[in-house]
Amino acid sequence: MKQVVKVRLLPTQDQELALSQTLRRCNEAASWLSQQMHALGITHRFAAQKKFYVELRERFNLSAQPTIRVIGKVAVAYTTLRANVQAGNFGPPGSSLRSKVEAKPAVFRPEAAQPFDARCLSWQIPATGREGTVSIWTVAGRLKFLRVTGKPEHLLLLRTCDIGETDLIHRDGKWFLFATIEAPEATAQQPRGFLGVDLGIANIATTSDGYRMAGARLNRYRKRQLQLRKRLQARKTSSARRLLKKRRRKETRFATDVNHVVSKNIVAAAQRTGRGIAVEELTGIRARVRLRKPQRAAIHSWSFAQLTGFLAYKAAQAGVAFVQVDPAYTSQACHQCGYVDRKNRRSQAVFKCGRCDFVEHADHNAARNIADRGVARWDEVMRPDAAPILAAS
């Protein structure tokens, strides 16, 4: 199972200068290569490497492997861009935004992240402590004994697992390494039922056991941050812009921490009871739902995908089965009798069945429906040939 581990670099002044020069040189090379590839209509890595490798290396005085990594970075950027265009994220064919995006080559910021591999970067992580060192290629030569620090559990993973690509990132005056590792994955046991999880805004997550993680605190925090941003943007002063820049990722960090706590509690509950975890497949929800203007900011700022991703990888680490189910009508179907009607959902919190008069908290009812669908989905995954056999009999 792939996992990303973040550690912080602690460079000296000279080392920081070398790292900054490396990022700028590599991104300058990437922007030049992007222009050449766009002009010739080349988007694939091997075609770009065959045509531009020698010139790119000589023009920007790069070593062999960093040159390969620059070419790979540009090729990945065009692959991502092509996927977004085909998905319609820049509008339909012929739209002004899509035409504008397709007409321009990809451009890389001077301090955009630069990928490294084992030939460019090596790790020296001791068995104990919160610090280690790395040896990394730079345009000023190879830097050795560059200090890194991080959480003990992250350093343990770096010491014991296979390390793949590592990104060098400069953010808010700090240096980081984001390493992709192949983390051990526990064998998922046969679950004794499923813990359904209904995701939402008023309640971040509600389980089929009835446990609700209220989102009021997070929503109040986001509302305060929105009001603060509006006041600072209205001032239009250099100090206001400085404060905006300083606070730009504070809300994201807060929400990420909340999602980590919520996902950890859910996985622990499922592991303790020997059950799997079932959640709704909410991909594309922003495009599917129609909301009033005040509700749009809430749903667009809430990270459904992040919480689902945290649940998935934490469940894999714990050996807990994890499935995603069809979300259709989970909030409108009565768990007691199965009757489906949009009028069953009387309000955000109240569910009352129009057939059997069953009354339940709306999110709890939805979570119980999700748990039932999790069982059916698990049977489909583990026995994909069961349905045809039953149909034949």
VOVEX-297000 format. One record per residue (C-alpha): residue in one letter; z, y, x. Coordinates in steps of 0.02 Angstrom, whole numbers, plus 32768, in hexadecimal, padded with zeros to 4 digits. Layout:
REM VOVEX-297000
AZYX
...
This chain:
REM VOVEX-297000
M800080008000
K7FCC80A88047
Q804F812F804F
V805081DE809A
V80E2820E810A
K810682C28138
V815D82F581D9
R817683A18224
L813C83D282D2
L81B084398341
P8138848483C1
T816484FD844B
Q810A85A48451
D8083856284C6
Q806E84C38460
E805E852883C0
L7FD58591840E
A7F7584F48441
L7F8684AA8392
S7F4A854C8341
Q7EB3855683B5
T7E8B84A0838C
L7E8A84BD82D1
R7E1E855882E2
R7DA185048356
C7D92846882E9
N7D7C84CB8249
E7CFE853F8299
A7C9D84A382CD
A7CAF845B821D
S7C6B84F981CB
W7BD684FD8242
L7BB184468223
S7BC084628167
Q7B3A84E8816D
Q7AC4847781CE
M7AE083E48158
H7AC9845080BE
A7A27849B8101
L79DD83ED8120
G7A28839B8086
I7A90832180ED
T7B3582EB80A0
H7B57823F80E9
R7BC282288184
F7B5381B581EA
A7AB8821F81D0
A7B1982BB8206
Q7B628261829C
K7AB8822382D5
K7A6982D082CB
F7AF4834982FC
Y7B7382EA8367
V7B3383218412
E7B1283D583E2
L7BB983E68388
R7C1A83A2841B
E7BC38411849B
R7BC184AF8432
F7C7D84AC840D
N7CB9844F84A8
L7D0C83C38447
S7D3C83168485
A7CE3827E843F
Q7D5F824383BC
P7D8D82F08378
T7CD2830E8361
I7CC8827082F7
R7D5E82A88291
V7D0D83538270
I7C6E82FF8233
G7CD4828C81C3
K7D34831F817B
V7C95837B814A
A7C4882DD80FF
V7CE482BF8096
A7CDE83738059
Y7C2C835B801B
T7C5782B47FCB
T7CE583087F6B
L7C76839B7F3C
R7BED83267EFD
A7C6B82C47E95
N7CAE83647E45
V7BFE83A17E1D
Q7BCE82FA7DCE
A7C6F82FA7D69
G7C4183A47D21
N7CD584007D6C
F7C6384927D98
G7C0984947CF2
P7B6C84437CAD
P7AC584407D0D
G7A7B84EE7D15
S7B20854C7CFD
S7B4085E07D6F
L7BDD85977DBF
R7B8D84EF7DE3
S7AF185427E2C
K7B5D85B27E98
V7BC2851E7EDA
E7B2884B67F00
A7AD185487F58
K7B5B85667FD8
P7B9484F78068
A7C4A84C28072
V7CB3853A80DA
F7D54850E8134
R7DE68584814A
P7E1585AB81FF
E7EBA854C81EC
A7E8384C38174
A7ECB84158195
Q7E7B83AD821F
P7E7F82EE821B
F7EAD828782B5
D7EAC81CC82D6
A7F0181598353
R7E8B818E83DF
C7EBC824583C9
L7F748232839F
S7FFB81B583CD
W80AF81A78391
Q8151818683F0
I81D9816A836D
P8284812D83AA
A82E780A9834C
T83708125831F
G837E81DF82FE
R831B825E829A
E82A282928324
G821282488385
T817B828583E8
V80BF827F83DA
S8030828F8454
I7F9E82EF8407
W7EF3832A8440
T7ED583E68442
V7E4E84588487
A7EC984878511
G7EE283D28545
R7F5083478505
L7FFE837E84D1
K808282FD84FA
F813782F284C1
L81188366842C
R81B6835683C3
V81AF831E830D
T823A830F828E
G824782C781E0
K82AC825B816B
P82F281BE81BE
E829B814E813E
H81F481A38164
L820B818F821F
L823580D88203
L819180C081A6
L813281148233
R818680A282B1
T816B7FFF8253
C80C9801481F0
D80128025821D
I7FDF80DD8226
G7F33811481EF
E7EED81C481E5
T7F6482548207
D7F46830981D1
L7F84839D8237
I7FB6842881C0
H7FF384DB81DE
R804A85208144
D80BC85B6812D
G80D585C681E8
K8109850F81FC
W80AC847B8246
F80A583D181F2
L805783278209
F802682C6816D
A800F821081A1
T7FC0818A8133
I801A80E5814E
E80078035810B
A80B4801F80BF
P80F77F738090
E80E57F497FD8
A81617ED77F82
T811B7E497F1B
A81207E767E63
Q81897DFA7E01
Q815A7DBC7D54
P81A97E437CE5
R82207E1B7C57
G81D17E9B7BE4
F81A17F4E7C09
L81F87FF57C0F
G8188806F7BB2
V818281227BF2
D814181B17B86
L8113824B7BED
G811B82F97BA4
I814983AF7BBB
A81E483C87B4E
N822483257B97
I81DC82FC7C41
A81F182427C22
T823E81DB7B97
T825981207BAE
S825780987B2B
D831280827B4D
G832C812F7B03
Y835081897BA7
R830182377BA9
M82E482A67C40
A82E383537BEF
G826483CF7C31
A82C0846B7BF7
R830284947CA4
L825884827CF5
N820284E47C6A
R828185727C78
Y826885767D33
R81AA857F7D1F
K81BA86097C9E
R822686707D15
Q81AB86557DA3
L811A868B7D34
Q8174872B7D02
L81A0874F7DB7
R80EB87357DEF
K80AF87AD7D68
R812888347DA1
L80F988207E57
Q803E881D7E33
A804F88BD7DCC
R809D891A7E5F
K800689017ED1
T8067892C7F6E
S806788D78017
S811C88A08002
A80F488567F56
R806187F67FA0
R80D287B9802B
L815287797FAE
L80C987247F47
K808A86CC7FE1
K813A8695800F
R815D86517F62
R80B286067F3B
R80E685517F56
K819C855E7F1F
E817885297E6C
T810E84987EA7
R819984597F1A
F821884677E8D
A81AB84057E12
T818483817E95
D823D83667EB4
V825C83537DF9
N81D082D27DED
H821982717E80
V82C4826A7E2E
V827E82367D84
S820D81AE7DCC
K8299816A7E39
N830E81587DA4
I828981027D39
V825A80857DC2
A831280607DE2
A832F803C7D29
A82987FC87D20
Q82C97F6D7DC0
R837D7F577D86
T83457F057CE3
G82B57E9F7D29
R82327EFA7CC1
G818C7F4B7CEA
I815C80017CCA
A80D680367C4E
V809480E87C43
E8004813A7BE8
E7F5C81517C3E
L7F5382107C34
T7EBA822D7CA1
G7E5682C07C5D
I7EDC82F87BE2
R7EBD83AF7C09
A7E09839F7BD2
R7E3083337B39
V7EB983937AE2
R7EA384387A86
L7F3684AE7A92
R7F66855E7A65
K7F6685DC7AF2
P802485DD7B10
Q8021851F7B24
R7F91851A7BA1
A7FF6855C7C33
A807D84D97C14
I800784447C12
H7F9D84837CA3
S803684A17D12
W808683F87CEC
S8055836F7D65
F803C82D17CFD
A7FD882807D88
Q805D82A27E0C
L80EA82527DA9
T807B81BC7D80
G804F81AB7E38
F810681B27E6A
L812F812B7DEB
A80A080BE7E29
Y80CC80C17EE2
K818880B67EC9
A816E80217E55
A80FF7FCD7ED7
Q81847FE57F5C
A82097F9B7EEA
G819F7F087EAF
V819C7F487DFB
A81017F277D91
F80A77FC77D60
V801E7FDC7CDC
Q7FC7806C7C85
V7F9A805B7BCD
D7F2980B07B4F
P7F85814A7B0C
A7F29814F7A66
Y7F9F816679D1
T803E81387A30
S809381D179E6
Q804E81B57936
A806B80F97922
C810D80B978D7
H8160803E794C
Q81B67FEA78BA
C81217FC17849
G80887FF978AD
Y804E807C782D
V7FE581057881
D7FDC81B47838
R7FE0825E788D
K805A82977805
N80DA821B7849
R80FB829578D6
R815B83167871
S818283847908
Q818F837A79C4
A8231831879B8
V822E82C5790C
F81CD822978DB
K81D681E87828
C8163815D77ED
G81068184774C
R810680CD7719
C81AF80817744
D82148123775C
F824780EE780D
V829481847866
E829C81947923
H8290821479AD
A81D5822C79C1
D81D182127A7E
H823F81777A72
N81CD812C79EE
A8135814E7A5D
A818B81007AF4
R81B080617A91
N80F880577A5F
I80C7806D7B15
A813E7FE17B47
D80E97F6B7ACA
R803E7F9B7B0C
G807D7F7D7BBC
V80A17EC77B92
A7FF17EB27B4A
R7FA27F0A7BDE
W80007E9D7C5A
D7FC07E017C02
E7F0F7E457C11
V7F257E657CCA
M7F767DBE7CF2
R7F0A7D567C7B
P7E627DAE7C6A
D7E117D117C22
A7E917CFA7B97
A7E337D607B13
P7D8D7D017B23
I7DE87C597B19
L7E427C8C7A7A
A7DA17CCD7A2F
A7D487C297A54
S7DD07BC17A03
